[in-house]
Amino acid sequence: MNKVLMLFLSVVLLASCESNIVFSETRAMDGYWGQDEVVDFKLPQLDSLKNYNLFVNIRNSNEYKYNNIFLIVSINFPYGKTVTDTLEYRMANPDGSWMGQGVGSIKENKLWYKENVRFFENGIYNVTIEQAMRNNGAVEGVLKLEGITDVGLSIEESTNL
């Protein structure tokens, strides 16, 4: 009886852990994100008949001194087309507490990038992410964006039709 119960619980646990993530990759930073440092992700061949949601994943520590982050994210298509977006995300609540998940000084933020995307072209897609932070009143960008520990990209199969 115990073996049947354990088998049943194992099947339930495995079924509940089913994920719709089809790609997830993270790059560790060297304590800061340099102004000219571009994080590049080569995507696997994805089903052209399915829709996908894309997310930028940012981990930050308490050394991050801003309440938001500006990013430039580009998708480079196999046949030469490029789509570039300048994005702003909030990283902290109005009271100064960090948004995101995590215990202690490191927080992870899963940030929506694109929803219900289809990858119609055959070949390699590249996604590049770079930081575009500026200090208030400054023309020049932040040379070393401290407190960003990891930058990632994840793609999930969309459940919306």
N, C-alpha and C positions, 0 to 999 in steps of 0.2 A: 504493500500500500504506500509506503514511504517513497519508493522508487517512482511510482506513478505520479505522486504529488510533486516530487522534485522535477520530473520530466515536464509536467504541466506548467509549473512555475517557470522553468527555463524557456519554454516555448512562448509564454506570455511576455517574459522579459525581452526576449529577442524581437518579438513582434512590436513591442512598444518602443523599442530603440530604433525602429526603421526611420531612416532619414531621407530627405529629398535633396541632400547636398551632393552635387555632382563634381564639384571642384572646390578645393580649399587649399590655399598656400599662404604662408606668412614668412616675412623676411625680418630678421632681427636687425635693429639699428645699433650703432655704436655709442649709445648714450645720448645721441642727438640725431636730428634729420637735417642734413646739409641742404643749403639753398639750391644747389645744382644737382642734388642726388635724386635720380629718377629710379623708382622701383618698377621693375618690368615683370609681367606675368605672361607666359605663353599658355594659351588655353588648349585643352585637348579638343579633339573633334567632337562636336556636340550634335545631337539629333536635330536636323533642320525642321522637323515637324512639331517640335515641342517648344513651349515658351519657358523662359528662365528669368529669375530675379537675380540681380547682381548686387553685392554688398561690398563696401570697403570696411575693413576691420582695422581699428586703431587701438593699440594699447598705450596707455600713458601712465606715468608715475606722478608723484606729488611735485616733482621738479618742473612739471609743465605749468607755465605761469599765465596761460591765457584761458578764457572761458569758452573760446570757440576755436575752430581750425578752418582754414581755407585750403582747398586742394584743387589741383588741375588734373583731371582724369581723362585719358584718351583711349579710345578703342581704335586700333589699327586693323583694318579688314584685309583679307588675303589679297585682294586685287587692287590695293593701293588707297582706298578711301579711308579717311580718318575722321572720327567724330570726337570733338573735344568739349568738355564741360568744365566750368569753374564752379566749384561747390563750396558752400559754407555749412558747417555743422556745429551745433552747440555741444560743448564738452562738459559744462558745469551748470548746475542749477543756480537760480538767483541768489541763494544763500551761500554759494561758494562750494557746496559739496559736489563731488564728481558724479557725473552720470555714468551709466554703463554698469557692467557686472564685474564682480571681483571682491576679494577680501583683502584688506590691508591697503598698501599704497599703490598697487597696480590695478587699473580698471581697463576693461575691454569694452569697446563700443562697436556694435554692429550697425553700420550706417547704410541706409538705403542708397543705392546708386541708380539703378535702372530696373524697371518693372516690366514683365511680360515681353522680354526680348527674344527674337528668333535669330539664329545664326544660319542664314541661307547660303552663304558662300562656302565652297569647299576650300580647305586649306587652314593655315595657321592664323589665328587671331591673337593679337597682343594687346594687353591692357597695361598702360603706364600710369603711374601715380606720382605726383610731385607736390610738395608743400608750397604754398604761396602766401605765407604769413608776412605781415607788415606790422611794425609798431605804430601806434596812433601818431599821425602827423609825419611819419617817415616815408620817404620816396623809395629808399632801398629796402629790399626784403630782409627777413631775418636770416642771417648767415648760418647759424647753428640753432635749430629749433630743439631746445633741450626738453627732456621729459617724455619724448616719444620713444618707446622701447621696441615696438613692432608695428609693421604695416602689412596688411594682408588683403586678399581678395577672395571672396567665396561666391559660388554660383549655386543656386538651388533651382530645381525643377519647380515651375510655377504650378500651384494647385488651382489658380483662377482660370476660368475659361473665357 
